[in-house]
């Protein structure tokens, strides 16, 4: 078990990155876009970076979830089935990613994130108020919980946006209510994935706990803004984060080819 593999100064920088990432993540998702590259830049291996990121993500998603539950924005009793299916899906996804290559998903995901961003941008009334619910009980738990949880365990980027979108489109929740409920399921899938990373011995505990504290603080601030500012804050954040995530994933997949093409001109 390793506790620190970086200097105290670098750990301090990672703490601040975690604060900012969790603030963004609690509102629109996508905090891993900041934390994973930061952990890699600090010298952690890809496996260590992913595992340690799950630890700090648990802190941020737990902080936001706790705030929403205490403020009465989420009723945990009503979410028991969704939580159970999310946990199961995340476990299956985490197990599967250890045996399969996620390259195909990396190619498709930017298109999905662009679609989410455009959907929120071009439909200004989406999530403005509660609407008629389309799915109930187990069918919703399997799709909005299990399927998204599986994705979060298998790959991860943008999972918070997918949870929120499912609550808006399938449950008819307004955007603020959907974001609050999404954090409960996001915490569930983060925790399930972390359990399996723990068994693999890849978590850098000292660094992860320091980042967890930062994530806890950042997520609490973001959660407060979700309830106080609601749709006016969440909608533009979702659009921006979706665009940034899409650009990063496209660059990761095709950046070297693009640079080679430019050099050949």
N, C-alpha and C positions, 0 to 999 in steps of 0.2 A: 504494500500500500504506500503510495507516494502522497506527500502533503504539499510540497512546493517544488517547482522545477524552474522558477523564475525569481528575479530579484524583487526585494520589497517595493522598489520604485515602480516596476512593471506591474506588480499586483495592485498598487494604488491606481495606476492608469486603467487597469481592467475593472476595478471597482467603479470608476466614473463611467466607463463604457457600459457597464451593466445597468447603472442608474438610467442612462439615456435610453438604452435598448428596451428596458422594461417599461419605461414611460410610453414609448411608442407602441410597444407590443400590447399593452393593456387597452389601448385605444383602437388600433387597427391591425395588430399582428405584425410579423416581420422583424421582430427584434433580433432574431438569430443572424440577420444580415450584418449586424454590427458585431455581435459577440463571437461568432465562429471565426470570422477573419481575424479579429483581434487576438484570439487565443492561438491561432495558427502563426500569426506574426510574432507572438511572444515566445514561440519555439516549441509549442506542444505538437505532438504527432496528430495526424487527422483523427485517429481513433480517440486519443486523449481529448482533443478539442471538442469532438461531438459529445463524448461522455460528460465532460466537465460543463459543457453548455447546458446539458439536460439538468444538471444539478442546480445551476443558477436559474434556469427557466422555471424550475419547480418553485423557487422562492418568489419569483415575480408573479407567476400565475396563482400561487396560494395567497399572496398578499391582496391581489385584486379580487379574487374569489371571496376571501374573508370579508373584505369591505362591502361587496355587493350583497352578501348574505346578511350581514349585520344591518344594512340599510333597508332590508326587506325587498330588494330588487329581484332576488332569486329565492324560491322555495325549494330547499334541498329534497324534501319528501317527494315533491312532484318530479324531480329529476333523477330518482333512483334508477329507473330502468335505463335512461340515457347514459348515466354514469357507468353502469355495469357493462353495457354494450361498448362504450368507448374504451373502457379498460381492456376488455377482451380483444377488441380490434387492434389496440395499440400493442398489446403483447404479441399478437400474431404478426403484426407488421415488423416489430423489432426482431423477432425470431427469423422471419423470412429475409430481411435485409442482410443478415449475416451469411446467407447462402446464395443470394442472387445479385445480379448487377443492376443498378438503378439507372443505367444510362438512357434507356428508352423513356423513362419518366422525366428525366432531365430535359429531354427534347420537347416533350409535350407540355410540361408545367408552365413555361413562360406564356404560352398561348392561353392557357386557362386563367392565369393571373391578369393578362391583358383584358380578357373577356370580363372578368370581375370588375376591374377598374372602369371599363367602358360602360358596363351595366349601371354602376352607381353614378357615373358621370352623366349619362344620357337619360337616366330615369330619375329626375330630381325628387319625385314624390315617393320613390321606393323607400319603405321603412319609415315614412313620415308619421304614420299612426298604425295601430293594430288593425289587422285585417282578418278575414275568415281563415280558419286553420284548414290546411289540406290533408295533413297526415296526423294520426294519433298513435299513442301506445307503441307497440313493438315495431310496426313498420317504420315509424320515424326514428326510433332508437337504433334500428339496424342501419338506416341510411345516414342520418345526421350525426349519430354517435359512433356506431361500429365502423362504417366506411371511412369517415373522416379520421377516426382514431387509428384505423389501420394505416392510412396514409401518413399520419403524424409519426407513427412508430417506424414506418418503412422509409420515409424520406424527410418530411417535416416542414419545409418552407411554406409559409402562407396558410398553415393549418388554422390559425385563429380566424382568418378571413373566411375560410370554408365553413367553419362552425357557425359564424355569424350569418353568412349567406343562407345556410340551411334553415336557421331559425327565422330569418326574414321571409324566405320564399315558401317554406313548407309549414311553418308554425304560424305565420302571419304576425310575428312580433314586430314592434317598431324597432328602429335601429339601435337605440340606447339599450332597450330591454334585450335585444338579441346579443349585443356585445357583452352585457353582464352575464348572460347564460353561457355564452361561448367560453368565457374564462373558466367556468366550472369544468367544462369538458376538456379544455386545454390543459388545466392542471391535472386532470385524471390521466390523460394520455402522456403528459410529461413524466408523471410519477411512475406510470407503468413502464415506460422506456428506461427510466433511470434505474429501476430495479434490475433490469437485465444488464445494463452497463456496469452496475456494481458487481455483479457476478463475474463479469469479464475482467475486473481489476483495472479498468482504464481511467477511472475518475481520479483527478488530481484534487484531493479533498481540501487542502488548505486554500488553494487558489479558488476552488469552487465555492467554498463557504464565504469567503470575502466577497465574491461576486454575488452570491445569494443575498447577502445583506444589502448590497447596492440595488439589486433587482427588487427586493422587498420595498425599499424606499421609493424607487422610481415608479413601480406599479401602483403604489398607494396614491401617489399624486395623479397619475393618469386615470385611475378609477374614479377619483373625485370629479375630475373634469368630465368624464363620461356622463355622470348623473347630473352635473350642473349645466353642461353645455350641450349634451345630447347630439342630435343629428348635425347641428351646425359645425361641430368639431369632427365627428366621426367620418362623415361622408368625404370631405376633402382629404383626410388622412388616409382613408382606404384607397382612394384613387392614386395618391402620391406613392404610398407604400407598394401598391400593386405594380405601378410603373417602374419603380426602382428595383423591386425584386425581379421583375421580368428582364430588365436590362442587365442585371448582374448575372442571372442564370444564362441568358443568351451569350454574354461575354465569356462566362466560364466554359460554355460548350463550344463556342465558335471563335473566341477571341484570337487564338493563335493562328487560325486559318485566315481571319480578317487581316491580321498584321502581316502575314506572309503575302496575301494578295496586294496589300498596299505597298509592300517592299518591292514587289515585282512590277509595279507600274512604272 
